[in-house]
Amino acid sequence: MTKAKTKTKIKTHKATSKRFRLTGTGLLRRTRLGKSHLRRRKSARAKAEFGELKTVQAHGLKKRVKRLAPYLKQK
């Protein structure tokens, strides 16, 4: 009896999976930085933009996220 060789599972980088989302059309979206504290001095428009998700344009970043979170689900 020989054991079947299977590929090992890749662990998901948890911080990456929390910061990025995949849309239904396959676009990679990211959350904004700097929204946890020191918001009093920010303008109302800047604070409103913290709620939006930004689309990732850089090809290198998309490749890195796919490597770090291979099982990233579409939401």
Helices and strands as residue ranges (DSSP letters): H 14-19, E 20-22, E 28-30, H 44-49, E 54-55, H 59-68
